[in-house]
Amino acid sequence: MLCFRCEHRAKYLELLLKSKLDSETYAYGPRCECKSSTGSVSSCYMFEPCKPVVTVPAYTDDKRPRFAGAMLSSREQFERVLENVKLEVIYHEGNEVAVSWTSKD
């Protein structure tokens, strides 16, 4: 299910939503799978994990916890995508590997 966790799919769907295009020919996707909103592949040479999202409280006077239930109950809102990050290996054992975004600084 890599496509649903890929930055290329996220960018394609955001562009499609913003432009309200009916045709997939106007939005960029490096592979045809990137431009599918229902399917996914299990391996891909173009896979890039989604970049972290910065959020802010939706209400300035809200003193409730910021995460867990707050994320699901619309108490957080999108601010921006974190751009100053790089992928770094955080786990490697045998054939298994996991990467995570870390700060470039």
PyRosetta script that sets phi, psi and omega in degrees:
from pyrosetta import init, pose_from_sequence

init()
pose = pose_from_sequence("MLCFRCEHRAKYLELLLKSKLDSETYAYGPRCECKSSTGSVSSCYMFEPCKPVVTVPAYTDDKRPRFAGAMLSSREQFERVLENVKLEVIYHEGNEVAVSWTSKD")
pose.set_psi(1, 38.2)
pose.set_omega(1, -177.0)
pose.set_phi(2, -62.0)
pose.set_psi(2, -38.7)
pose.set_omega(2, -174.3)
pose.set_phi(3, -56.6)
pose.set_psi(3, -35.9)
pose.set_omega(3, -177.6)
pose.set_phi(4, -75.8)
pose.set_psi(4, -3.4)
pose.set_omega(4, 178.8)
pose.set_phi(5, -123.4)
pose.set_psi(5, 21.3)
pose.set_omega(5, -172.9)
pose.set_phi(6, -109.2)
pose.set_psi(6, 139.1)
pose.set_omega(6, 179.5)
pose.set_phi(7, -63.6)
pose.set_psi(7, -35.2)
pose.set_omega(7, 179.5)
pose.set_phi(8, -63.1)
pose.set_psi(8, -43.4)
pose.set_omega(8, 178.0)
pose.set_phi(9, -65.2)
pose.set_psi(9, -41.7)
pose.set_omega(9, -179.6)
pose.set_phi(10, -62.3)
pose.set_psi(10, -44.7)
pose.set_omega(10, 179.5)
pose.set_phi(11, -63.7)
pose.set_psi(11, -41.4)
pose.set_omega(11, 179.3)
pose.set_phi(12, -62.0)
pose.set_psi(12, -47.5)
pose.set_omega(12, -178.3)
pose.set_phi(13, -66.1)
pose.set_psi(13, -36.5)
pose.set_omega(13, 176.7)
pose.set_phi(14, -64.6)
pose.set_psi(14, -44.3)
pose.set_omega(14, 179.2)
pose.set_phi(15, -62.9)
pose.set_psi(15, -43.3)
pose.set_omega(15, 179.3)
pose.set_phi(16, -62.0)
pose.set_psi(16, -41.3)
pose.set_omega(16, -179.9)
pose.set_phi(17, -68.3)
pose.set_psi(17, -44.7)
pose.set_omega(17, -178.6)
pose.set_phi(18, -65.1)
pose.set_psi(18, -41.7)
pose.set_omega(18, -175.6)
pose.set_phi(19, -89.2)
pose.set_psi(19, -12.8)
pose.set_omega(19, -178.7)
pose.set_phi(20, 54.2)
pose.set_psi(20, 40.2)
pose.set_omega(20, 179.5)
pose.set_phi(21, -76.1)
pose.set_psi(21, 140.7)
pose.set_omega(21, 174.6)
pose.set_phi(22, -90.3)
pose.set_psi(22, -27.4)
pose.set_omega(22, -177.1)
pose.set_phi(23, -99.7)
pose.set_psi(23, 134.7)
pose.set_omega(23, 179.3)
pose.set_phi(24, -75.5)
pose.set_psi(24, -6.6)
pose.set_omega(24, -176.2)
pose.set_phi(25, -73.1)
pose.set_psi(25, -17.4)
pose.set_omega(25, -176.4)
pose.set_phi(26, -92.2)
pose.set_psi(26, -14.1)
pose.set_omega(26, -178.4)
pose.set_phi(27, -105.5)
pose.set_psi(27, 141.1)
pose.set_omega(27, -176.9)
pose.set_phi(28, -81.1)
pose.set_psi(28, 138.6)
pose.set_omega(28, 170.6)
pose.set_phi(29, -152.0)
pose.set_psi(29, 122.8)
pose.set_omega(29, -175.0)
pose.set_phi(30, -61.5)
pose.set_psi(30, -27.0)
pose.set_omega(30, 175.7)
pose.set_phi(31, -128.3)
pose.set_psi(31, 159.4)
pose.set_omega(31, -179.4)
pose.set_phi(32, -63.0)
pose.set_psi(32, -29.4)
pose.set_omega(32, 178.4)
pose.set_phi(33, -65.2)
pose.set_psi(33, -28.6)
pose.set_omega(33, 179.6)
pose.set_phi(34, -63.4)
pose.set_psi(34, -25.8)
pose.set_omega(34, -175.1)
pose.set_phi(35, -101.3)
pose.set_psi(35, 21.3)
pose.set_omega(35, 176.1)
pose.set_phi(36, -111.8)
pose.set_psi(36, 129.1)
pose.set_omega(36, -178.5)
pose.set_phi(37, -94.8)
pose.set_psi(37, -3.0)
pose.set_omega(37, -177.0)
pose.set_phi(38, -116.9)
pose.set_psi(38, -27.7)
pose.set_omega(38, -176.7)
pose.set_phi(39, -100.4)
pose.set_psi(39, 172.9)
pose.set_omega(39, 179.1)
pose.set_phi(40, -156.0)
pose.set_psi(40, 157.2)
pose.set_omega(40, 176.5)
pose.set_phi(41, -114.5)
pose.set_psi(41, 161.2)
pose.set_omega(41, -179.5)
pose.set_phi(42, -96.9)
pose.set_psi(42, -13.6)
pose.set_omega(42, 175.1)
pose.set_phi(43, -146.9)
pose.set_psi(43, 147.0)
pose.set_omega(43, -175.9)
pose.set_phi(44, -160.4)
pose.set_psi(44, 135.1)
pose.set_omega(44, 178.0)
pose.set_phi(45, -78.8)
pose.set_psi(45, -11.8)
pose.set_omega(45, -180.0)
pose.set_phi(46, -102.0)
pose.set_psi(46, 4.0)
pose.set_omega(46, -174.3)
pose.set_phi(47, -59.1)
pose.set_psi(47, 130.8)
pose.set_omega(47, 173.8)
pose.set_phi(48, -138.0)
pose.set_psi(48, 117.0)
pose.set_omega(48, -179.6)
pose.set_phi(49, -56.5)
pose.set_psi(49, 148.4)
pose.set_omega(49, 179.5)
pose.set_phi(50, -62.3)
pose.set_psi(50, 139.1)
pose.set_omega(50, 178.8)
pose.set_phi(51, -72.9)
pose.set_psi(51, 151.9)
pose.set_omega(51, -179.6)
pose.set_phi(52, -64.0)
pose.set_psi(52, 149.2)
pose.set_omega(52, 178.9)
pose.set_phi(53, -108.9)
pose.set_psi(53, 133.6)
pose.set_omega(53, 176.0)
pose.set_phi(54, -92.1)
pose.set_psi(54, 131.7)
pose.set_omega(54, 179.6)
pose.set_phi(55, -120.8)
pose.set_psi(55, 161.8)
pose.set_omega(55, 174.8)
pose.set_phi(56, -132.7)
pose.set_psi(56, 156.7)
pose.set_omega(56, 177.2)
pose.set_phi(57, -61.5)
pose.set_psi(57, 139.5)
pose.set_omega(57, 180.0)
pose.set_phi(58, -70.5)
pose.set_psi(58, -29.9)
pose.set_omega(58, -179.2)
pose.set_phi(59, -127.3)
pose.set_psi(59, 125.7)
pose.set_omega(59, -174.8)
pose.set_phi(60, -67.1)
pose.set_psi(60, -25.0)
pose.set_omega(60, -178.4)
pose.set_phi(61, -93.3)
pose.set_psi(61, 5.4)
pose.set_omega(61, -177.6)
pose.set_phi(62, -78.5)
pose.set_psi(62, 119.3)
pose.set_omega(62, -178.8)
pose.set_phi(63, -101.9)
pose.set_psi(63, 5.9)
pose.set_omega(63, -179.2)
pose.set_phi(64, -74.2)
pose.set_psi(64, 164.8)
pose.set_omega(64, 179.4)
pose.set_phi(65, -56.4)
pose.set_psi(65, 147.1)
pose.set_omega(65, -175.2)
pose.set_phi(66, -79.7)
pose.set_psi(66, -28.7)
pose.set_omega(66, -172.0)
pose.set_phi(67, -122.3)
pose.set_psi(67, -172.3)
pose.set_omega(67, -175.1)
pose.set_phi(68, 62.9)
pose.set_psi(68, -110.6)
pose.set_omega(68, -177.8)
pose.set_phi(69, -61.2)
pose.set_psi(69, -32.7)
pose.set_omega(69, -179.2)
pose.set_phi(70, -62.3)
pose.set_psi(70, -35.9)
pose.set_omega(70, 179.2)
pose.set_phi(71, -65.1)
pose.set_psi(71, -33.9)
pose.set_omega(71, -177.4)
pose.set_phi(72, -85.3)
pose.set_psi(72, -19.4)
pose.set_omega(72, -176.0)
pose.set_phi(73, -105.7)
pose.set_psi(73, 23.8)
pose.set_omega(73, 173.7)
pose.set_phi(74, 61.5)
pose.set_psi(74, 36.2)
pose.set_omega(74, 174.9)
pose.set_phi(75, -97.8)
pose.set_psi(75, -1.6)
pose.set_omega(75, 175.1)
pose.set_phi(76, -120.2)
pose.set_psi(76, 145.6)
pose.set_omega(76, 176.1)
pose.set_phi(77, -132.7)
pose.set_psi(77, 154.3)
pose.set_omega(77, -178.4)
pose.set_phi(78, -63.6)
pose.set_psi(78, 136.5)
pose.set_omega(78, 174.5)
pose.set_phi(79, -111.6)
pose.set_psi(79, -55.1)
pose.set_omega(79, -179.5)
pose.set_phi(80, -168.8)
pose.set_psi(80, 168.1)
pose.set_omega(80, 173.4)
pose.set_phi(81, -92.7)
pose.set_psi(81, 134.0)
pose.set_omega(81, -179.9)
pose.set_phi(82, -74.1)
pose.set_psi(82, 115.9)
pose.set_omega(82, -174.8)
pose.set_phi(83, -99.0)
pose.set_psi(83, -27.5)
pose.set_omega(83, -174.5)
pose.set_phi(84, -85.6)
pose.set_psi(84, 55.9)
pose.set_omega(84, -177.4)
pose.set_phi(85, -132.0)
pose.set_psi(85, 159.4)
pose.set_omega(85, 176.5)
pose.set_phi(86, -135.5)
pose.set_psi(86, 155.5)
pose.set_omega(86, 177.6)
pose.set_phi(87, -82.1)
pose.set_psi(87, 136.3)
pose.set_omega(87, 179.5)
pose.set_phi(88, -137.8)
pose.set_psi(88, 141.0)
pose.set_omega(88, 178.6)
pose.set_phi(89, -71.7)
pose.set_psi(89, 125.2)
pose.set_omega(89, 179.1)
pose.set_phi(90, -112.2)
pose.set_psi(90, -12.3)
pose.set_omega(90, 179.8)
pose.set_phi(91, -151.1)
pose.set_psi(91, 131.8)
pose.set_omega(91, 176.5)
pose.set_phi(92, -149.7)
pose.set_psi(92, 115.7)
pose.set_omega(92, 178.1)
pose.set_phi(93, -146.4)
pose.set_psi(93, 117.2)
pose.set_omega(93, -176.6)
pose.set_phi(94, 61.6)
pose.set_psi(94, -126.5)
pose.set_omega(94, 178.2)
pose.set_phi(95, -86.6)
pose.set_psi(95, -8.9)
pose.set_omega(95, -177.1)
pose.set_phi(96, -84.9)
pose.set_psi(96, 140.3)
pose.set_omega(96, 177.3)
pose.set_phi(97, -146.4)
pose.set_psi(97, 144.8)
pose.set_omega(97, 175.3)
pose.set_phi(98, -132.1)
pose.set_psi(98, 138.7)
pose.set_omega(98, 178.4)
pose.set_phi(99, -119.8)
pose.set_psi(99, 156.4)
pose.set_omega(99, 178.1)
pose.set_phi(100, -145.1)
pose.set_psi(100, 157.4)
pose.set_omega(100, 178.6)
pose.set_phi(101, -78.9)
pose.set_psi(101, 132.4)
pose.set_omega(101, 174.6)
pose.set_phi(102, -128.8)
pose.set_psi(102, 162.1)
pose.set_omega(102, -178.2)
pose.set_phi(103, -69.2)
pose.set_psi(103, 141.4)
pose.set_omega(103, 176.0)
pose.set_phi(104, -73.5)
pose.set_psi(104, -21.6)
pose.set_omega(104, -177.2)
pose.set_phi(105, -74.7)
pose.dump_pdb("model.pdb")
